[in-house]
Amino acid sequence: MSEETVISTNNDESGAVMSVSEASKQIQAEVNRWDRTIYWITTGIVCVVMLFSAINFTFNDHFPYPEGAFAHLELPTYFKVELTIAKVLGVVALLIPGIPRTLKEFAYFGFAITLVSASIAHFSVGDAARPPFYLFSVVDPLIFLGVLAVSYRYFHKLATNQ
């Protein structure tokens, strides 16, 4: 027998055995599978939120604020175009595998700034005390900032494992 320790599997019928290095590779593959799953779920959630918000304030700007979301938040109307383009480009950068890491980093950073700014904007116009959303409109972007942070963590974790 070789120097490697042999581990017997639970399947006694087949009599299969594997070395420690093979078992380690199998465990690492399982860990990588979970890491990829967590990465893609959190990245998908972030991308859906960004696309939904871009579509909502581009085509349905009067929901939930009758005067329009950008007017409600006292933001200039030209900012809507900039933000829509930035969000769409960020989503593309995160979802397309061949995009360079640096551009993905910019997308993560841009989304983080967007989410923090959204929370500050809602708080500054008094949405935290305004029905029907109350504090939710201030906390909601921060929840998605947490999801973005998990996606970013697994983005780096998967990059170092490859």
C-alpha positions as CSV (number, residue, x, y, z in Angstrom):
1,M,0.0,0.0,0.0
2,S,1.2,3.6,-0.7
3,E,2.1,6.2,2.0
4,E,-1.4,7.8,1.7
5,T,-3.9,6.8,4.3
6,V,-6.9,4.9,2.8
7,I,-10.4,5.8,3.8
8,S,-13.2,3.3,3.4
9,T,-16.5,4.8,2.2
10,N,-19.8,3.9,3.9
11,N,-20.9,1.8,0.9
12,D,-19.7,-1.6,2.0
13,E,-21.2,-3.3,-1.0
14,S,-18.9,-1.7,-3.5
15,G,-15.8,-2.0,-1.3
16,A,-14.7,1.4,-2.7
17,V,-11.8,3.1,-1.1
18,M,-10.3,6.5,-1.6
19,S,-7.1,8.2,-0.5
20,V,-7.1,11.2,1.8
21,S,-6.2,13.5,-1.1
22,E,-9.1,12.2,-3.1
23,A,-11.5,12.8,-0.2
24,S,-10.1,16.2,0.3
25,K,-10.6,17.1,-3.3
26,Q,-14.2,15.8,-3.1
27,I,-14.9,17.9,0.0
28,Q,-13.3,21.0,-1.6
29,A,-15.5,20.5,-4.7
30,E,-18.6,20.4,-2.4
31,V,-17.5,23.5,-0.6
32,N,-16.8,25.3,-3.9
33,R,-20.3,24.2,-5.1
34,W,-21.9,25.8,-2.1
35,D,-19.7,28.9,-2.5
36,R,-20.8,29.3,-6.1
37,T,-24.4,28.7,-5.2
38,I,-24.3,31.4,-2.5
39,Y,-22.5,33.8,-4.8
40,W,-25.0,33.4,-7.7
41,I,-28.0,33.6,-5.4
42,T,-26.9,36.8,-3.7
43,T,-25.6,38.3,-7.0
44,G,-28.9,37.5,-8.6
45,I,-30.8,39.2,-5.8
46,V,-28.7,42.3,-6.1
47,C,-29.1,42.4,-9.9
48,V,-32.8,41.9,-9.8
49,V,-33.2,44.7,-7.2
50,M,-31.0,47.0,-9.3
51,L,-32.9,46.2,-12.5
52,F,-36.3,46.5,-10.8
53,S,-35.4,49.9,-9.4
54,A,-34.0,51.2,-12.7
55,I,-37.1,50.0,-14.6
56,N,-39.5,51.3,-11.9
57,F,-38.2,54.8,-11.8
58,T,-37.7,54.9,-15.6
59,F,-41.2,53.7,-16.6
60,N,-43.3,53.9,-13.4
61,D,-41.8,56.9,-11.6
62,H,-45.0,57.8,-9.8
63,F,-45.1,54.7,-7.6
64,P,-45.2,54.9,-4.6
65,Y,-44.8,58.7,-4.6
66,P,-47.4,60.6,-6.7
67,E,-45.0,63.4,-7.4
68,G,-42.4,60.9,-8.6
69,A,-39.6,59.2,-6.7
70,F,-36.8,61.6,-7.9
71,A,-39.0,64.7,-7.1
72,H,-39.9,63.2,-3.7
73,L,-36.2,62.6,-2.9
74,E,-35.4,66.1,-4.2
75,L,-33.0,64.8,-6.8
76,P,-32.5,66.4,-10.2
77,T,-34.3,64.7,-13.1
78,Y,-31.1,64.2,-15.2
79,F,-29.8,62.0,-12.4
80,K,-32.4,59.4,-13.3
81,V,-30.7,58.8,-16.7
82,E,-27.3,58.5,-15.1
83,L,-28.4,56.2,-12.4
84,T,-30.3,54.0,-14.9
85,I,-27.3,53.6,-17.2
86,A,-25.0,52.9,-14.3
87,K,-27.3,50.3,-12.8
88,V,-27.7,48.5,-16.1
89,L,-23.9,48.5,-16.8
90,G,-23.3,47.3,-13.2
91,V,-25.7,44.4,-13.7
92,V,-24.1,43.5,-17.0
93,A,-20.6,43.6,-15.3
94,L,-21.7,41.3,-12.5
95,L,-23.6,38.8,-14.6
96,I,-21.2,38.3,-17.6
97,P,-18.4,35.9,-16.6
98,G,-15.8,37.3,-19.0
99,I,-15.8,40.8,-17.6
100,P,-12.5,41.8,-16.0
101,R,-12.3,41.7,-12.2
102,T,-11.6,45.5,-12.0
103,L,-14.9,46.3,-13.7
104,K,-16.7,44.0,-11.4
105,E,-15.1,45.7,-8.4
106,F,-16.4,49.1,-9.8
107,A,-19.9,47.6,-10.1
108,Y,-19.8,46.4,-6.5
109,F,-18.5,49.8,-5.3
110,G,-21.1,51.7,-7.4
111,F,-23.9,49.6,-6.1
112,A,-22.7,50.1,-2.5
113,I,-22.7,53.8,-3.0
114,T,-26.1,53.7,-4.6
115,L,-27.7,51.7,-1.7
116,V,-26.1,53.8,1.0
117,S,-27.2,57.0,-0.8
118,A,-30.7,55.7,-1.2
119,S,-31.0,55.1,2.5
120,I,-29.6,58.6,3.3
121,A,-31.9,60.2,0.7
122,H,-35.0,58.5,2.1
123,F,-34.0,59.5,5.7
124,S,-33.2,63.1,4.8
125,V,-36.7,63.7,3.3
126,G,-38.4,62.3,6.4
127,D,-39.5,58.9,5.0
128,A,-38.6,57.2,8.2
129,A,-41.6,58.9,9.9
130,R,-44.0,58.8,6.9
131,P,-46.7,56.2,6.4
132,P,-47.1,53.6,4.9
133,F,-43.5,52.6,4.7
134,Y,-42.1,54.4,7.8
135,L,-38.6,53.1,8.6
136,F,-38.7,50.4,5.9
137,S,-37.7,52.8,3.1
138,V,-34.6,53.8,5.0
139,V,-33.7,50.2,6.1
140,D,-34.6,48.4,2.9
141,P,-31.5,49.6,0.9
142,L,-29.3,48.6,3.9
143,I,-30.7,45.1,3.8
144,F,-29.7,44.8,0.1
145,L,-26.3,46.4,1.0
146,G,-25.9,43.3,3.3
147,V,-26.8,41.0,0.4
148,L,-24.3,42.9,-1.8
149,A,-21.6,42.4,0.9
150,V,-22.2,38.6,0.9
151,S,-22.0,38.5,-2.9
152,Y,-18.8,40.5,-2.8
153,R,-17.3,38.3,-0.2
154,Y,-18.0,35.2,-2.2
155,F,-16.8,36.9,-5.4
156,H,-13.4,37.2,-3.8
157,K,-13.6,33.7,-2.2
158,L,-14.3,32.1,-5.5
159,A,-11.6,34.2,-7.2
160,T,-8.9,33.0,-4.8
161,N,-10.0,29.3,-5.1
162,Q,-9.5,29.3,-8.9
